[in-house]
Amino acid sequence: MRTGWGDARREGVHRSPEGGLLDVLGVAAMVLDTEGRIVLWSPQAEQLLGYAPDEALGRFAAQVLVDEEHFELVLRLFAEVMSSGEVWAGVFPVRHKNGTARLLEFRNMRLQDDRGDFYALGLAADGATLREVERGLALSVRLVDQSPIGLAVLDSDLRCLAANPAVEELDGLTSTEHLGRRVGEVLPFLGSDVIEAAMREVLASGVPQVSHEVAGRTPADPETDRAWRVSLYRLDDSGGRVLGIAVSLIDVTDRYRAAAEAERARHRLALIADASVRIGTTLDLEQTARELAEVTVPELADVAAVDVLDSVLKGRPGVTEGPLLIQALAIVAARPNPVVEAADPPGHAAQYGADRLITRCVRTARPVREPYLDAGILSRIARDSRSAALLARAGAHSYLAVPLIARGEVLGAIDLIRTDNPLPFTEDDEVLACELAARAAIGIDNARLYRQQREVALTLQRSMLPRDHHDPVGLEVASRYQPAASRYEVGGDWFDVTGLRHGRTALVVGDVMGSGINAATTMGRLRTATQTLSRLGLQPAEVLGHLDEITADLDPPFATCLYAVYDPAAGLCRMSTAGHLPPVLIPRGGAPRLLELPAGAPLGVGGVPFSDVTVPLAPGDRLVLYTDGLVETRNTDIDGRLDVLLGLLRDPDPSLEESCDRLLRELRDPRGHDDVALLVARVRD
């Protein structure tokens, strides 16, 4: 026999567990006939009033439950319900079996059976218990409705059953529009896949997930980034049946923004600190500019270019009227990018018209920021239409130019472009770029000033070196001077070939300690003094003795020197050294060797005698004089480097010029931290 319960279960009908709301209220039911006698009595009635069914059934309810003073009122209310069929609800004192009176909440209504007979149904609950439930319910409703915390209830299929006004403000949907929708439909900013997986985990385990932070934009405020702290709780009834999920959303946008701003500030400070370490590691102008560009990529921009006024590089600071001649020093990109092709190549000077954004930046000495780029703005960034098209193809969408200002002078600007970073340049980005530019500008200006000073020193030094020496009597001579690389200052190395009386020749190499203009000036004064002393017919040791006295009054006051006099008639070379590296003698057909000379003290020490050594020179013999820049390196001891020099000289070159070139090419430190003077002489046959 089918009962229909299987179908009912499929429709969602199920037995409720004990402990539900009706059980909490303890609702009692009793049925009276038209005479007022009790004909039905529920177990809850027995629990509420103390009368067993056999004590209540068949008796007049008024006599059992009501004090005499209330008889008349009860009978009148009973008659009204039975005659009118209307429901009566209210609070009424009822007598318990133990003699005490209780205030019960009543609902009385008329019933009719299938034969047309009437009955009265009375539903009663303890008034105190009902008031407590009502207060709790009212408190819960007000808390939920007025709470600034977003609260939503979802069923076990994760469809919304209820949402408070705070949730409505988040997504712009009304309470009715929330009903039946899944979480991804009403709260898309939570990330539906992730949040639903978390909800199912809470449903299965019953373990809450508390205070997960999410950020995003809601349909109610699609232009603003916001953040929430999300908590998930499983809802169970008093019998342990899973009802669904409660979701709470606490708006933590202010704290989120404060944390984001603090993180941005920390990042800015880290970038500035990094710039302080990385920018200006040398006095090389191009490297300093490249260091600035590298610091900004990719943290601040996707492409960075450093440009300097050509007039500044030529020692004429100041922004002139008309088009500006600007030279690119460096360009750096986070990845291969058409923007690089659109920019002027490093080392290239180009005219920038008044409409160019970089021109405005340099002329006004103020940043130029274009958060969003269109075709018109791209044409004012690029040098021509082709470059503008390359910028557009690269996806350039935001631009920032910041002036490089040092010691009150505008040197140029750094151009920043975003292609991959989707965010436009902001005011904070501008402030950061200005800070980086201010720090880097000093390094760039120092490198510029150093370059100018170096060029002056190099010009001065070269002007003091022999421009052309005619081969002296009996000798063939080749020489080289090579300054240090651009990142190092010019030194005080020199060489000289001076013709003396009776066909003799003075060969000199020297090295002033120190660098820069002072070293070049000291070198020039020593060279002049050496030439003067040479013509007095003094012996090498005597010449060095006089130079020692002269050097003590110069700045810098120390130098090394090797002074040699070759006499072709005698076939002898007399030489003396003041702390200089030994010369190399290469006999014709023999192995090269270092000449052992008394080392002597450097010039300027004073009080140390110098001595001569005489060496015979035969036709075809070669003599190599050099300064330490040829052989010294930072990582190899000097003896090892001298062995390398001797090894290179074992294979004679076809000419002395080729010997000079090969020695510089294969022996000199490629980093070129010191300048080199080299003099090679060969006795004619």
C-alpha positions as CSV (number, residue, x, y, z in Angstrom):
1,M,0.0,0.0,0.0
2,R,1.4,3.4,-1.0
3,T,1.4,6.1,1.6
4,G,2.7,8.9,-0.6
5,W,5.7,9.5,1.8
6,G,8.2,8.5,-0.9
7,D,6.9,11.2,-3.2
8,A,6.8,13.6,-0.4
9,R,10.4,13.0,0.4
10,R,11.3,13.6,-3.2
11,E,9.5,16.9,-2.9
12,G,11.6,17.9,0.1
13,V,9.2,16.7,2.9
14,H,11.2,15.4,5.8
15,R,10.9,14.8,9.5
16,S,12.1,17.7,11.6
17,P,14.4,17.0,14.4
18,E,13.5,17.7,18.0
19,G,14.5,21.1,19.4
20,G,12.8,23.3,16.8
21,L,11.1,26.6,17.5
22,L,7.8,24.9,18.3
23,D,9.5,22.7,20.8
24,V,11.2,25.7,22.4
25,L,7.9,27.4,22.7
26,G,6.2,24.3,24.1
27,V,2.9,25.1,22.3
28,A,0.0,23.2,24.0
29,A,-3.2,22.2,22.1
30,M,-6.6,21.5,23.5
31,V,-10.0,21.0,21.8
32,L,-13.4,21.8,23.4
33,D,-16.9,20.9,22.3
34,T,-19.7,23.4,22.1
35,E,-20.4,22.9,25.8
36,G,-16.9,23.8,26.8
37,R,-15.8,20.3,27.7
38,I,-12.3,19.1,26.9
39,V,-12.4,16.5,24.2
40,L,-8.7,16.5,23.1
41,W,-5.6,17.2,25.2
42,S,-2.0,17.3,23.9
43,P,1.2,16.1,25.7
44,Q,2.4,19.7,25.6
45,A,-0.8,20.7,27.5
46,E,0.1,18.2,30.2
47,Q,3.6,19.5,30.4
48,L,2.4,23.1,30.5
49,L,-0.5,22.7,33.0
50,G,0.3,19.5,34.9
51,Y,-3.0,17.7,34.2
52,A,-2.8,14.2,32.7
53,P,-5.3,13.4,29.9
54,D,-7.5,11.4,32.2
55,E,-7.6,14.4,34.6
56,A,-8.6,16.8,31.9
57,L,-10.7,15.0,29.3
58,G,-14.5,15.2,29.6
59,R,-14.3,18.1,32.2
60,F,-15.4,21.7,31.6
61,A,-12.2,23.6,30.8
62,A,-13.3,26.7,32.8
63,Q,-13.7,24.6,35.9
64,V,-10.3,23.0,35.5
65,L,-8.2,25.9,34.2
66,V,-9.9,29.2,35.3
67,D,-10.4,30.8,38.7
68,E,-14.0,31.7,39.6
69,E,-13.3,35.4,39.3
70,H,-12.6,34.9,35.6
71,F,-15.6,32.5,34.8
72,E,-17.9,35.2,33.3
73,L,-15.1,36.6,31.1
74,V,-14.1,33.2,29.8
75,L,-17.6,32.1,29.0
76,R,-18.3,35.3,27.1
77,L,-15.1,35.0,25.1
78,F,-15.8,31.3,24.3
79,A,-19.3,32.2,23.1
80,E,-18.0,34.9,20.8
81,V,-15.5,32.6,19.2
82,M,-18.0,29.8,18.7
83,S,-20.7,32.1,17.3
84,S,-18.6,34.4,15.1
85,G,-15.8,32.0,14.0
86,E,-13.2,34.8,14.6
87,V,-9.9,34.1,16.2
88,W,-9.3,35.5,19.7
89,A,-5.7,36.1,20.7
90,G,-4.3,37.4,24.0
91,V,-2.8,36.7,27.4
92,F,-4.9,35.0,30.0
93,P,-4.1,33.7,33.6
94,V,-4.5,29.9,33.8
95,R,-4.5,27.7,36.9
96,H,-1.8,25.0,37.0
97,K,-2.5,21.7,38.7
98,N,-0.3,22.7,41.6
99,G,-2.5,25.7,42.3
100,T,-0.3,28.4,40.8
101,A,-1.5,30.8,38.2
102,R,0.4,31.2,34.9
103,L,0.0,33.8,32.2
104,L,-0.3,32.0,28.9
105,E,-0.4,33.4,25.4
106,F,-3.6,32.1,23.8
107,R,-4.8,31.6,20.3
108,N,-8.5,30.4,20.2
109,M,-10.4,29.5,17.0
110,R,-13.5,27.6,15.9
111,L,-13.2,24.2,14.1
112,Q,-15.8,22.3,12.1
113,D,-15.8,18.6,11.3
114,D,-17.1,16.7,8.3
115,R,-20.6,16.4,10.0
116,G,-21.0,20.1,10.5
117,D,-20.3,20.0,14.3
118,F,-18.2,22.8,15.8
119,Y,-15.4,22.6,18.2
120,A,-13.0,25.2,19.8
121,L,-9.2,24.8,19.4
122,G,-7.0,26.5,22.0
123,L,-3.2,26.9,21.4
124,A,-1.3,28.1,24.4
125,A,2.3,28.9,25.2
126,D,4.1,30.2,28.3
127,G,4.0,34.0,28.1
128,A,7.5,34.5,29.6
129,T,9.0,32.0,27.1
130,L,7.3,33.7,24.2
131,R,8.4,37.2,25.3
132,E,12.0,35.9,25.5
133,V,11.8,34.4,22.0
134,E,10.2,37.6,20.7
135,R,12.9,39.8,22.3
136,G,15.7,37.6,20.8
137,L,14.1,37.6,17.4
138,A,13.6,41.4,17.5
139,L,17.2,41.9,18.6
140,S,18.5,39.6,15.9
141,V,16.5,41.3,13.2
142,R,17.5,44.8,14.2
143,L,21.2,43.8,14.6
144,V,21.1,42.2,11.1
145,D,19.2,45.0,9.4
146,Q,21.2,47.9,11.0
147,S,24.6,46.2,11.1
148,P,27.3,47.9,8.9
149,I,28.6,44.3,8.4
150,G,27.3,42.7,5.3
151,L,25.4,39.5,6.2
152,A,24.0,36.9,3.9
153,V,22.5,33.4,4.4
154,L,22.9,30.8,1.7
155,D,21.3,27.4,1.5
156,S,23.3,24.2,1.1
157,D,23.2,24.7,-2.6
158,L,24.9,28.0,-2.1
159,R,21.9,30.0,-3.2
160,C,21.0,33.2,-1.4
161,L,18.2,33.0,1.1
162,A,18.5,36.4,2.7
163,A,20.8,39.4,2.7
164,N,20.8,42.5,4.9
165,P,20.9,46.1,3.7
166,A,24.7,46.3,4.0
167,V,25.1,43.6,1.3
168,E,22.6,45.5,-0.8
169,E,24.8,48.6,-0.6
170,L,27.8,46.5,-1.8
171,D,26.3,45.0,-5.0
172,G,23.4,47.4,-5.7
173,L,20.8,44.5,-5.7
174,T,17.6,44.6,-3.5
175,S,16.9,41.8,-1.0
176,T,14.4,40.3,-3.5
177,E,16.9,40.3,-6.3
178,H,19.4,38.4,-4.1
179,L,17.0,35.5,-3.5
180,G,17.9,32.3,-5.3
181,R,21.1,33.6,-6.8
182,R,24.5,32.0,-6.4
183,V,27.3,33.8,-4.6
184,G,29.2,34.5,-7.9
185,E,26.1,36.3,-9.2
186,V,25.6,38.6,-6.3
187,L,29.1,39.0,-5.0
188,P,31.4,38.7,-8.1
189,F,34.3,40.5,-6.4
190,L,34.8,37.6,-4.0
191,G,35.9,35.3,-6.9
192,S,33.2,32.7,-7.2
193,D,35.3,29.6,-7.8
194,V,37.5,30.2,-4.8
195,I,34.8,31.3,-2.4
196,E,32.4,28.5,-3.4
197,A,35.1,25.9,-2.8
198,A,35.7,27.4,0.6
199,M,31.9,27.4,1.3
200,R,31.7,23.7,0.4
201,E,34.6,23.0,2.7
202,V,32.8,24.7,5.6
203,L,29.6,22.9,4.8
204,A,31.4,19.6,4.9
205,S,33.6,20.2,8.0
206,G,31.6,22.7,10.0
207,V,34.9,24.5,10.7
208,P,34.5,28.3,10.2
209,Q,36.8,30.2,7.9
210,V,37.4,33.6,9.4
211,S,38.8,36.9,8.2
212,H,39.9,36.1,4.6
213,E,40.7,39.4,2.9
214,V,39.5,40.0,-0.7
215,A,39.7,43.1,-2.8
216,G,37.9,44.2,-5.9
217,R,35.2,46.5,-7.4
218,T,31.4,46.1,-6.9
219,P,28.6,46.8,-9.4
220,A,27.5,49.5,-7.0
221,D,30.9,51.3,-7.2
222,P,32.7,50.0,-10.2
223,E,35.3,52.8,-10.3
224,T,36.7,52.3,-6.8
225,D,38.9,49.5,-5.4
226,R,37.6,48.3,-2.1
227,A,38.5,45.5,0.4
228,W,36.5,43.2,2.7
229,R,37.2,40.7,5.4
230,V,35.1,37.6,4.6
231,S,34.1,35.0,7.2
232,L,32.1,31.8,6.6
233,Y,30.1,29.9,9.2
234,R,28.0,26.7,8.8
235,L,24.4,27.1,10.1
236,D,23.0,24.0,12.0
237,D,19.6,23.8,13.7
238,S,19.3,22.6,17.3
239,G,19.1,19.0,16.0
240,G,22.4,19.2,14.1
241,R,20.8,19.4,10.6
242,V,22.9,21.6,8.2
243,L,20.8,24.5,7.1
244,G,23.4,26.4,5.0
245,I,26.1,29.0,5.2
246,A,26.3,32.4,6.8
247,V,28.6,35.0,5.1
248,S,29.8,38.1,6.8
249,L,31.5,40.9,5.0
250,I,33.4,43.6,6.9
251,D,34.5,46.6,4.8
252,V,38.2,47.2,5.5
253,T,38.9,49.5,2.6
254,D,40.4,52.2,4.8
255,R,42.9,49.8,6.4
256,Y,43.5,48.2,3.0
257,R,44.3,51.6,1.4
258,A,46.5,52.6,4.4
259,A,48.4,49.3,4.1
260,A,48.7,49.8,0.3
261,E,49.9,53.3,0.8
262,A,52.4,52.1,3.4
263,E,53.6,49.5,1.0
264,R,54.0,52.0,-1.8
265,A,55.9,54.3,0.6
266,R,58.2,51.4,1.5
267,H,58.7,50.6,-2.1
268,R,59.5,54.2,-2.9
269,L,62.0,54.4,-0.1
270,A,63.6,51.1,-1.2
271,L,63.8,52.4,-4.7
272,I,65.4,55.6,-3.6
273,A,67.8,53.7,-1.4
274,D,68.7,51.4,-4.3
275,A,69.2,54.5,-6.5
276,S,71.6,56.0,-3.9
277,V,73.7,52.8,-4.1
278,R,73.5,52.2,-7.9
279,I,73.6,55.6,-9.4
280,G,77.0,57.4,-9.6
281,T,79.2,54.4,-9.0
282,T,81.7,56.0,-11.4
283,L,82.4,59.3,-13.0
284,D,81.6,58.0,-16.4
285,L,78.8,60.1,-17.8
286,E,77.1,57.5,-20.0
287,Q,77.3,54.8,-17.3
288,T,75.7,57.2,-14.7
289,A,72.9,58.0,-17.1
290,R,72.3,54.3,-17.7
291,E,72.3,53.6,-14.0
292,L,69.5,56.1,-13.6
293,A,67.5,54.5,-16.4
294,E,68.0,51.0,-15.0
295,V,66.8,52.0,-11.5
296,T,63.5,53.2,-12.9
297,V,62.8,50.0,-15.1
298,P,60.6,48.1,-14.5
299,E,59.7,49.4,-11.1
300,L,58.5,52.8,-12.3
301,A,58.4,52.6,-16.1
302,D,58.7,50.0,-18.9
303,V,61.1,52.2,-20.9
304,A,63.3,55.0,-19.7
305,A,65.6,57.4,-21.6
306,V,68.0,59.9,-20.2
307,D,68.7,63.0,-22.4
308,V,71.1,65.9,-21.7
309,L,71.4,69.3,-23.3
310,D,74.2,69.4,-25.8
311,S,75.2,72.8,-24.5
312,V,75.7,71.3,-21.1
313,L,78.0,68.7,-22.4
314,K,80.0,71.4,-24.1
315,G,80.4,73.3,-20.9
316,R,77.7,76.0,-21.6
317,P,75.0,75.4,-19.1
318,G,71.7,77.2,-19.6
319,V,68.6,76.7,-21.8
320,T,68.8,78.8,-25.0
321,E,65.9,80.2,-27.1
322,G,64.7,78.3,-30.1
323,P,64.9,74.6,-30.7
324,L,67.0,72.7,-28.2
325,L,69.9,70.4,-29.2
326,I,69.6,67.4,-26.9
327,Q,71.8,64.4,-26.8
328,A,70.6,60.9,-25.7
329,L,72.8,59.3,-23.1
330,A,71.0,56.1,-22.3
331,I,67.8,54.2,-23.0
332,V,66.7,51.1,-21.1
333,A,63.7,48.8,-21.7
334,A,62.3,46.0,-19.6
335,R,62.0,43.9,-22.7
336,P,62.6,44.2,-26.4
337,N,60.3,47.1,-27.3
338,P,59.6,49.2,-30.4
339,V,59.8,52.3,-28.1
340,V,63.6,51.8,-28.2
341,E,63.6,52.1,-31.9
342,A,61.4,55.2,-31.8
343,A,63.9,57.0,-29.4
344,D,67.0,58.8,-30.4
345,P,70.0,56.4,-30.0
346,P,72.5,57.1,-27.3
347,G,75.3,59.4,-28.4
348,H,73.1,61.0,-31.0
349,A,72.2,64.7,-30.7
350,A,68.9,65.9,-32.2
351,Q,67.0,69.1,-32.4
352,Y,63.8,69.2,-30.3
353,G,61.1,71.7,-31.3
354,A,59.1,73.9,-28.9
355,D,56.1,71.6,-29.2
356,R,57.9,68.6,-27.9
357,L,57.0,67.6,-24.3
358,I,60.6,67.1,-23.3
359,T,61.3,70.7,-24.5
360,R,58.6,72.0,-22.3
361,C,60.0,69.9,-19.4
362,V,63.5,71.3,-19.8
363,R,62.4,74.9,-20.5
364,T,60.0,75.1,-17.5
365,A,62.2,72.9,-15.2
366,R,59.0,71.2,-14.2
367,P,57.7,67.6,-14.7
368,V,55.3,66.9,-17.6
369,R,52.9,64.1,-16.9
370,E,50.4,62.7,-19.5
371,P,48.4,59.9,-17.8
372,Y,46.7,58.9,-21.0
373,L,48.1,59.2,-24.5
374,D,46.3,59.8,-27.8
375,A,47.6,60.4,-31.3
376,G,48.1,64.1,-30.7
377,I,50.2,63.6,-27.6
378,L,52.2,60.8,-29.2
379,S,53.2,63.2,-31.9
380,R,54.6,65.6,-29.3
381,I,56.6,62.8,-27.7
382,A,58.1,61.2,-30.8
383,R,60.6,62.9,-33.2
384,D,58.5,62.1,-36.3
385,S,55.4,60.3,-37.6
386,R,57.2,56.9,-37.9
387,S,58.4,57.1,-34.3
388,A,54.8,58.0,-33.2
389,A,53.5,54.9,-35.0
390,L,56.1,52.8,-33.2
391,L,55.0,54.1,-29.9
392,A,51.4,53.4,-30.7
393,R,52.3,49.9,-31.8
394,A,54.3,49.3,-28.6
395,G,51.2,50.1,-26.6
396,A,52.6,53.3,-25.0
397,H,49.7,54.7,-23.0
398,S,51.2,56.9,-20.3
399,Y,54.2,59.3,-20.3
400,L,56.2,61.2,-17.7
401,A,59.2,63.5,-18.2
402,V,61.2,64.9,-15.2
403,P,63.9,67.5,-15.4
404,L,67.5,66.8,-14.3
405,I,68.5,69.7,-12.2
406,A,71.9,70.1,-10.4
407,R,73.3,73.1,-8.7
408,G,70.5,75.2,-10.0
409,E,71.0,74.3,-13.7
410,V,68.8,72.2,-15.9
411,L,70.9,69.5,-17.4
412,G,68.3,67.6,-19.3
413,A,65.4,65.2,-18.5
414,I,64.5,61.6,-18.0
415,D,61.6,60.3,-20.1
416,L,59.5,57.5,-18.8
417,I,56.9,55.5,-20.8
418,R,54.5,52.7,-19.8
419,T,53.5,50.0,-22.2
420,D,53.1,46.8,-20.2
421,N,52.2,48.3,-16.9
422,P,48.4,49.0,-17.3
423,L,48.3,51.8,-14.8
424,P,48.7,55.4,-15.8
425,F,51.4,57.5,-14.1
426,T,50.1,59.1,-11.0
427,E,51.1,62.1,-8.9
428,D,52.9,59.7,-6.5
429,D,54.9,58.4,-9.5
430,E,55.8,61.9,-10.4
431,V,57.1,62.7,-6.9
432,L,59.1,59.5,-6.9
433,A,60.6,60.2,-10.3
434,C,61.5,63.7,-9.2
435,E,63.3,62.3,-6.2
436,L,65.3,59.9,-8.3
437,A,66.1,62.6,-10.9
438,A,67.3,65.0,-8.2
439,R,69.7,62.4,-6.8
440,A,70.9,61.2,-10.2
441,A,71.3,64.8,-11.5
442,I,74.2,65.4,-9.1
443,G,76.0,62.3,-10.3
444,I,75.4,63.2,-13.9
445,D,76.7,66.7,-13.3
446,N,79.7,65.4,-11.4
447,A,80.5,63.1,-14.4
448,R,80.0,66.0,-16.8
449,L,82.3,68.2,-14.8
450,Y,84.8,65.4,-14.5
451,R,84.7,64.8,-18.2
452,Q,85.4,68.5,-18.9
453,Q,88.2,68.5,-16.3
454,R,89.6,65.3,-17.8
455,E,89.5,66.7,-21.3
456,V,91.3,69.9,-20.1
457,A,93.9,67.7,-18.3
458,L,94.3,65.5,-21.3
459,T,94.7,68.5,-23.6
460,L,97.2,70.0,-21.3
461,Q,99.1,66.8,-21.0
462,R,99.2,66.1,-24.7
463,S,100.3,69.6,-25.3
464,M,103.3,69.0,-23.1
465,L,104.4,65.7,-24.6
466,P,106.7,65.8,-27.7
467,R,104.5,66.1,-30.7
468,D,107.1,64.6,-33.1
469,H,110.6,63.5,-32.4
470,H,113.0,63.1,-35.2
471,D,115.1,59.9,-35.0
472,P,118.2,60.9,-33.1
473,V,121.7,60.0,-34.1
474,G,122.3,56.3,-34.2
475,L,118.8,55.4,-32.9
476,E,115.4,54.5,-34.3
477,V,112.6,55.5,-31.8
478,A,108.9,54.8,-31.5
479,S,106.6,56.0,-28.7
480,R,103.1,55.9,-27.4
481,Y,101.0,57.8,-24.9
482,Q,97.6,56.3,-24.0
483,P,95.4,58.0,-21.4
484,A,93.3,56.1,-18.9
485,A,89.8,55.1,-19.8
486,S,87.1,57.8,-19.5
487,R,86.0,56.7,-16.1
488,Y,89.4,57.4,-14.6
489,E,91.3,60.7,-14.3
490,V,94.2,61.6,-16.6
491,G,97.6,60.7,-15.0
492,G,101.0,62.3,-15.1
493,D,102.9,59.9,-17.3
494,W,105.3,61.3,-19.8
495,F,108.2,60.4,-22.1
496,D,110.8,62.5,-23.9
497,V,113.5,62.1,-26.5
498,T,116.1,65.0,-26.4
499,G,119.0,65.5,-28.7
500,L,122.3,66.4,-26.8
501,R,125.7,67.7,-27.8
502,H,128.2,65.4,-29.5
503,G,125.4,63.2,-31.0
504,R,124.1,61.9,-27.7
505,T,120.4,61.4,-27.0
506,A,118.5,61.5,-23.7
507,L,115.6,59.0,-23.3
508,V,113.2,59.7,-20.5
509,V,110.0,58.1,-19.1
510,G,108.3,59.3,-15.9
511,D,105.2,59.0,-13.9
512,V,103.8,61.7,-11.6
513,M,101.9,60.3,-8.6
514,G,98.3,61.4,-8.7
515,S,96.0,62.4,-11.5
516,G,94.1,65.2,-13.0
517,I,95.1,68.7,-13.9
518,N,97.6,69.0,-11.0
519,A,99.4,65.8,-12.1
520,A,99.5,67.0,-15.8
521,T,100.9,70.4,-14.7
522,T,103.6,68.8,-12.5
523,M,104.4,66.5,-15.4
524,G,104.9,69.5,-17.7
525,R,107.1,71.3,-15.2
526,L,109.3,68.2,-14.7
527,R,109.6,67.6,-18.4
528,T,110.7,71.2,-18.9
529,A,113.2,70.9,-16.1
530,T,114.5,67.6,-17.4
531,Q,115.1,69.1,-20.9
532,T,116.9,72.0,-19.3
533,L,119.1,69.9,-17.1
534,S,119.8,67.5,-20.0
535,R,121.4,70.3,-22.1
536,L,123.8,71.1,-19.2
537,G,125.8,67.9,-20.0
538,L,125.1,66.4,-16.5
539,Q,125.2,62.7,-15.8
540,P,121.9,60.9,-15.3
541,A,122.3,60.6,-11.5
542,E,123.0,64.3,-11.3
543,V,119.9,65.1,-13.4
544,L,117.7,63.0,-11.1
545,G,119.3,64.7,-8.0
546,H,118.2,68.2,-9.3
547,L,114.8,66.9,-10.3
548,D,114.4,65.5,-6.8
549,E,114.8,68.9,-5.3
550,I,112.4,70.5,-7.8
551,T,109.7,67.9,-7.3
552,A,109.6,68.5,-3.6
553,D,108.1,71.9,-4.2
554,L,105.4,70.7,-6.7
555,D,101.9,69.4,-6.2
556,P,101.8,66.4,-6.2
557,P,105.3,66.3,-4.8
558,F,106.3,62.7,-5.9
559,A,107.2,61.1,-9.2
560,T,109.2,58.2,-10.6
561,C,111.6,58.6,-13.5
562,L,114.0,56.7,-15.6
563,Y,116.7,58.8,-17.3
564,A,119.1,57.4,-19.9
565,V,121.7,58.9,-22.2
566,Y,122.9,57.0,-25.3
567,D,126.3,57.8,-26.8
568,P,126.5,56.3,-30.3
569,A,130.2,57.0,-30.5
570,A,131.0,54.9,-27.5
571,G,128.1,52.4,-28.0
572,L,127.1,52.9,-24.4
573,C,124.0,53.9,-22.6
574,R,124.3,55.4,-19.1
575,M,121.1,55.4,-17.1
576,S,119.7,56.1,-13.6
577,T,116.3,55.4,-12.0
578,A,114.2,57.1,-9.3
579,G,111.9,54.4,-8.1
580,H,110.9,53.5,-11.7
581,L,110.3,50.1,-13.2
582,P,113.4,48.6,-14.8
583,P,113.9,48.9,-18.6
584,V,114.1,45.9,-20.9
585,L,117.2,45.3,-23.0
586,I,116.7,43.0,-26.1
587,P,120.0,42.1,-27.6
588,R,120.0,41.3,-31.3
589,G,119.3,37.6,-31.5
590,G,119.1,37.3,-27.8
591,A,116.5,36.9,-25.1
592,P,115.0,40.1,-23.5
593,R,116.0,40.8,-19.9
594,L,115.3,43.4,-17.3
595,L,118.2,45.6,-16.5
596,E,119.2,45.6,-12.9
597,L,119.5,49.2,-11.8
598,P,119.8,50.6,-8.3
599,A,116.1,51.3,-7.5
600,G,116.6,54.7,-6.0
601,A,113.8,56.6,-4.2
602,P,111.0,58.4,-6.1
603,L,111.6,62.1,-6.9
604,G,110.5,64.3,-4.1
605,V,111.5,62.1,-1.2
606,G,114.8,64.0,-0.8
607,G,118.1,63.1,0.7
608,V,118.5,59.8,-1.2
609,P,121.5,59.7,-3.6
610,F,121.1,58.4,-7.1
611,S,123.6,56.3,-9.1
612,D,124.4,55.5,-12.7
613,V,124.7,52.2,-14.5
614,T,126.4,51.9,-17.9
615,V,125.1,49.3,-20.4
616,P,126.7,48.6,-23.8
617,L,124.4,48.7,-26.8
618,A,125.3,47.0,-30.1
619,P,123.6,47.6,-33.4
620,G,120.2,46.0,-33.5
621,D,119.8,46.0,-29.8
622,R,116.5,47.4,-28.5
623,L,115.7,49.2,-25.3
624,V,112.1,49.4,-23.9
625,L,111.2,52.1,-21.4
626,Y,107.6,52.2,-20.0
627,T,105.4,53.3,-17.1
628,D,103.5,51.1,-14.7
629,G,100.2,51.5,-16.5
630,L,101.5,49.1,-19.2
631,V,102.0,46.2,-16.9
632,E,100.2,46.7,-13.6
633,T,96.8,45.1,-13.0
634,R,94.7,44.9,-9.8
635,N,94.7,41.1,-9.7
636,T,98.3,40.0,-10.7
637,D,101.6,40.7,-8.9
638,I,104.1,42.9,-10.7
639,D,106.7,40.1,-11.2
640,G,104.2,38.0,-13.1
641,R,103.3,40.9,-15.3
642,L,106.9,41.6,-16.1
643,D,107.4,38.0,-17.1
644,V,104.5,38.4,-19.5
645,L,106.2,41.6,-20.9
646,L,109.5,39.7,-21.5
647,G,107.5,36.8,-23.1
648,L,105.9,39.2,-25.6
649,L,109.3,40.8,-26.5
650,R,110.9,37.5,-27.3
651,D,109.3,37.6,-30.8
652,P,110.5,40.7,-32.5
653,D,108.1,42.7,-34.6
654,P,108.9,43.9,-38.1
655,S,108.9,47.5,-36.8
656,L,109.1,49.4,-33.6
657,E,105.7,50.9,-34.3
658,E,104.2,47.5,-34.5
659,S,105.9,46.6,-31.2
660,C,104.3,49.5,-29.5
661,D,100.9,48.6,-30.8
662,R,101.2,45.0,-29.8
663,L,102.4,45.7,-26.3
664,L,99.5,48.1,-25.7
665,R,97.0,45.7,-27.3
666,E,98.0,42.5,-25.5
667,L,99.6,43.7,-22.3
668,R,97.7,46.7,-21.0
669,D,94.7,46.1,-18.7
670,P,91.6,46.5,-20.8
671,R,89.9,48.4,-18.0
672,G,92.6,51.1,-18.4
673,H,92.7,52.4,-14.9
674,D,96.0,54.2,-15.5
675,D,97.6,56.0,-18.4
676,V,100.7,54.6,-20.2
677,A,103.9,56.1,-21.6
678,L,105.9,53.8,-23.8
679,L,109.3,54.4,-25.5
680,V,111.1,51.8,-27.7
681,A,114.5,52.5,-29.1
682,R,116.7,50.4,-31.5
683,V,120.4,51.0,-32.3
684,R,120.8,51.5,-36.0
685,D,123.1,49.2,-37.9
